[in-house]
Amino acid sequence: MSENPFVPHDFVAPTRLAADGFRLEPLGPQHNDADHAAWMSSIEHIRATPGFLERSWPPPAGMSLADNLRDLESHANDFEARTGFTYTVLDDAGRVIGCVYIYPSHADAGVTEVRSWVCADRAELDGPLHRAVAAWLASDWPFEKLRYRSAA
């Protein structure tokens, strides 16, 4: 066990957040096809979203479905190990429309970095997603210092 775990040993990570028009559940390999289609259709929108401006993901040319699967498996492993938490964002019909990432900062000890995106065709949900996740983090998570840039 790490001396400074990302979350307390007795913390149980939420597996669901429901809001008006969307819900979150842990991202996993079962979402591969839908997740890949969602972000591949919205690369420019995601890269322009606060929290992604300075990052190399998503790659401008995209990535293969197999590479995406490896990425989702890595996120699922992080969730299981409690070293990071990634959630898929689903609309009311169950369609993947975005993602939320909750990870410790590599640059600032004790800071949790949160990023979220939605598909370009659901851009109106950037603000509501940010507000719902920010409130959820404040009420249900043990983090003291958060960095979560607003899109709205």
C-alpha positions as CSV (number, residue, x, y, z in Angstrom):
1,M,0.0,0.0,0.0
2,S,1.1,3.5,-0.8
3,E,2.0,5.8,2.1
4,N,-0.1,8.5,0.5
5,P,-3.0,6.8,-1.2
6,F,-5.1,8.7,-3.7
7,V,-8.2,8.0,-1.6
8,P,-8.5,6.8,2.0
9,H,-8.4,3.0,2.4
10,D,-12.0,2.9,3.6
11,F,-13.4,5.1,0.9
12,V,-15.8,3.4,-1.5
13,A,-15.8,5.1,-4.9
14,P,-19.3,5.9,-6.2
15,T,-20.3,3.8,-9.2
16,R,-23.1,6.1,-10.4
17,L,-24.1,9.7,-10.7
18,A,-27.5,10.5,-12.2
19,A,-28.3,14.0,-13.4
20,D,-30.9,15.6,-15.7
21,G,-30.2,14.2,-19.2
22,F,-27.2,12.1,-18.3
23,R,-25.6,9.6,-15.9
24,L,-22.1,8.4,-15.1
25,E,-20.9,4.9,-14.6
26,P,-17.3,3.5,-14.4
27,L,-15.7,3.3,-17.8
28,G,-14.6,-0.1,-18.9
29,P,-13.8,-2.3,-21.9
30,Q,-17.6,-2.9,-22.5
31,H,-17.8,0.7,-23.6
32,N,-15.1,0.4,-26.3
33,D,-17.1,0.7,-29.5
34,A,-19.4,3.5,-28.2
35,D,-16.6,5.4,-26.5
36,H,-14.4,5.2,-29.5
37,A,-17.2,6.5,-31.8
38,A,-18.1,9.3,-29.3
39,W,-14.7,10.9,-29.0
40,M,-13.6,10.2,-32.6
41,S,-16.6,12.2,-33.7
42,S,-15.6,15.1,-31.5
43,I,-11.8,15.4,-31.5
44,E,-11.8,19.2,-32.2
45,H,-14.5,19.9,-29.6
46,I,-12.7,17.9,-26.9
47,R,-9.3,19.4,-27.7
48,A,-10.9,22.9,-27.2
49,T,-12.5,21.9,-23.9
50,P,-10.8,23.3,-20.7
51,G,-8.6,20.6,-19.2
52,F,-7.7,19.2,-22.6
53,L,-6.1,22.3,-24.3
54,E,-2.6,21.4,-23.1
55,R,-2.9,17.7,-23.4
56,S,-2.0,15.3,-26.3
57,W,-5.3,13.4,-25.9
58,P,-7.3,13.0,-28.0
59,P,-4.7,12.6,-30.7
60,P,-5.7,14.8,-33.7
61,A,-5.6,11.8,-36.1
62,G,-7.5,9.6,-33.6
63,M,-6.5,6.0,-32.7
64,S,-7.5,2.5,-33.6
65,L,-10.3,0.6,-31.8
66,A,-7.7,-1.8,-30.4
67,D,-5.6,1.1,-29.0
68,N,-8.8,2.6,-27.5
69,L,-9.6,-0.8,-25.8
70,R,-6.1,-0.8,-24.2
71,D,-6.8,2.7,-23.0
72,L,-10.1,1.7,-21.4
73,E,-8.6,-1.4,-19.8
74,S,-5.9,0.9,-18.3
75,H,-8.6,3.2,-16.9
76,A,-10.6,0.2,-15.5
77,N,-7.4,-1.1,-13.8
78,D,-6.8,2.4,-12.3
79,F,-10.3,2.3,-10.9
80,E,-9.8,-1.2,-9.4
81,A,-6.5,-0.1,-7.9
82,R,-8.0,3.2,-6.7
83,T,-5.3,5.2,-8.4
84,G,-7.7,7.1,-10.6
85,F,-11.4,7.1,-11.5
86,T,-12.8,7.4,-15.0
87,Y,-16.5,7.5,-15.8
88,T,-18.3,7.3,-19.0
89,V,-21.1,9.8,-19.5
90,L,-24.3,8.2,-20.9
91,D,-27.4,10.0,-22.1
92,D,-30.9,8.9,-21.1
93,A,-31.0,6.4,-24.0
94,G,-27.7,4.8,-22.9
95,R,-25.6,6.4,-25.6
96,V,-22.0,7.3,-24.7
97,I,-21.7,11.0,-24.9
98,G,-18.6,11.9,-22.9
99,C,-16.2,11.0,-20.1
100,V,-15.0,12.2,-16.7
101,Y,-11.5,11.6,-15.4
102,I,-10.5,12.0,-11.7
103,Y,-6.8,11.6,-11.1
104,P,-4.1,12.8,-8.8
105,S,-2.0,15.7,-10.2
106,H,1.4,14.7,-11.4
107,A,2.6,18.3,-10.9
108,D,1.0,19.3,-7.6
109,A,1.0,16.9,-4.7
110,G,-2.3,16.7,-2.9
111,V,-4.2,18.1,-5.8
112,T,-6.9,16.1,-7.7
113,E,-7.3,17.0,-11.3
114,V,-10.6,16.4,-12.9
115,R,-11.4,16.7,-16.6
116,S,-14.6,16.1,-18.6
117,W,-15.8,16.2,-22.1
118,V,-19.0,15.6,-24.1
119,C,-19.5,15.0,-27.8
120,A,-19.6,18.0,-30.0
121,D,-23.3,17.3,-30.8
122,R,-24.0,17.4,-27.1
123,A,-21.9,20.5,-26.3
124,E,-24.9,22.1,-24.4
125,L,-24.1,19.5,-21.7
126,D,-20.6,20.8,-21.0
127,G,-21.8,23.2,-18.3
128,P,-24.4,21.0,-16.7
129,L,-21.9,18.1,-16.6
130,H,-19.3,20.3,-14.9
131,R,-21.8,21.6,-12.3
132,A,-23.1,18.1,-11.5
133,V,-19.6,16.6,-11.2
134,A,-18.3,19.5,-9.1
135,A,-21.2,19.2,-6.7
136,W,-20.8,15.4,-6.6
137,L,-17.0,15.7,-5.9
138,A,-17.8,18.2,-3.0
139,S,-20.5,16.0,-1.5
140,D,-19.4,12.4,-2.1
141,W,-15.6,12.4,-2.5
142,P,-12.8,12.9,0.1
143,F,-10.7,15.4,-1.9
144,E,-9.5,18.6,-0.3
145,K,-7.9,20.3,-3.3
146,L,-9.5,20.1,-6.8
147,R,-8.6,21.5,-10.1
148,Y,-11.5,21.2,-12.5
149,R,-11.7,23.9,-15.2
150,S,-15.2,25.0,-16.3
151,A,-16.3,24.9,-19.9
152,A,-19.1,27.3,-19.2
